[in-house]
Amino acid sequence: MAELKRTQLYDVHVAEGGTMVDFGGWEMPIQYPSGIIAEHLYTRHFCSIFDVSHMGRLIVEGPEMVKFLQHVLTSNVESLVVGKAQYCMIPDENGCAIDDAYLYRFSEERYLLIVNASNTDKDLEHLNKVIKDFDCTITNITPEWASVAVQGPKSKELLMVLSGGEAITEPEKNALNHLDFEGREAYVAKTGYTGEPIGYEVFVKSEDAEWFWNRMKELGAKPAALGARDTLRVEAGMPLYGHEMSDGNDHDAPTPMPIFAVSLAKFAVSFSERKGDYIGREALAKQKSAFDKIQCRDYSEIDVLPKSIKPITLLDRGVLRKDMEVYKNGELVGITTSGTMVPYYKAEGEGLESVITEEIAKRSIGLAYISSDILPDDIVEVDVRGKRLKAVIPQKHLDTMAPPFARPMIYGTEISQMEISDEPRAKKALTLIKKAEDNHLWRQKKCVNLIPSENTPSKAVQMLSASDPSARYAEHKKVKSFYDKDIFYYQATGFIDEVEQLAVDELRKYFGCTEVETRVISGQMSNVCAFSALMDWKNRLNRKQTPQRLGYILNNHIIKGGHLSAQPMGALHDYVAVDPKTERSAVVNFPVLKDNIFKIDVEETKKVIDEY
């Protein structure tokens, strides 16, 4: 056997009692004395540090680095601006993954490509064959730089101690930064493999690795190893090469898998004309066509993508493991690719009122490579040691839309609904009017109302209001983290929530329908009118062509003081163009000051205006 490789932190792992194993040719800890369950839970509710220095770190630089990367990666490298990272695949001609990877652009001059530890040599062999035709180079810097993942709700807070209060990165996923950590150089990425909404990967020089590790422990972070990293990534639904993707040359994977068998492919694969004819493009285009149709339950091209990776949850008592057969109606439909028993803290209450308790429970979950026509909520069976156990295909195992915590999605959980009184309508109406009067007086006279539209109208304006809800701020949306419970953006909305639910109930009865959507006219709708008018003016000279959208637009980002209606996910959604270079909405954010993200940096804004 070849001698196992060791990371810069090997001696630390041994000193801390790590159980060392062979992982892709590297001697790595599978767990520490506290155990995998404790490491998993500490990551989800405080902060853990993971040694990921075994991952391959490759620098690509030279005049034709973009052209080369466009050819060998599935992502649109040209769209990657300095200070950002992107998930990508290294494809073969058949549209299978030689590896999945992450591309980072910390500077104009070079790119950093992170690949899987067990695939580094294979990836380098493939890339070096192709790079001969391009004027650029690849340098393996894995020995010179260490990498530590800092994951969990407190990760930002702890790292900011080392940065002296300077922001670690921009708040968005995939943001990058170059920082000074107490006199030591560090490159930081807002990325990770645990599913945490707050988490980072930190690159430090090899000689600083032990210092950084111990310093994070002093601040309260705890070491976590490969075992917890695996349970965390399965819960997050993240694929692992050799399990959820393969090019057929990996003995662990059941079969060569098309890249679009993994749902993350929709983020990793670009068909921009600017990429040209890259490796595997033709095969990937066929997969994308099949993928899009399958999402619409059109299975006319299912032979291109017969199976895909889906989450699976065991309903009967047992434990899912890799390579277990999955059946539906007695027919073999696939195989599990990952399986584990995952711990979680139970929660009490609903929506924003929910509280995470200290009570621990476990559930058996996994990922499976199964027929593409199997849908969420479909009941299947898994052969667990010769017994067919009932399982289900859930939407997801974990949701991150309620930071700072990643929240487990326990299959079968339902939120309570407001009980509607069956008393006569006239009596209900009088009750509602009395409640409205009491609530109105409370908002205007018995509390400090901070919403201008509610607290500033004159008595004359108030008398002219058509009804009590006039000028109410009552925007809300269903949040997956809270099992689709409606979450209001503002406080003191309990009464208006009740009014909306009563209105829905009455409208259902009146129209004899099952689904009703009530929406109060809002600032969002006001801006829709403005955007529509601008788009109409832009297309005033030619009404016989497909209307051109708006672009470029300069706005404040929503987490830096911007209003929802001026965001691509808000009212702007149907009116803003897509930039063919970046393949994102043609929106540019106002540059802001480093020490105050709510204050525009005027000098930098001048440069943005000149550029766009």
Order of alpha helices (4+ residues) and beta strands (2+ residues): alpha-beta-beta-alpha-beta-beta-alpha-beta-beta-beta-alpha-beta-beta-alpha-beta-beta-beta-alpha-beta-alpha-alpha-alpha-beta-beta-beta-beta-beta-beta-beta-beta-alpha-alpha-alpha-beta-beta-alpha-alpha-beta-beta-beta-beta-alpha
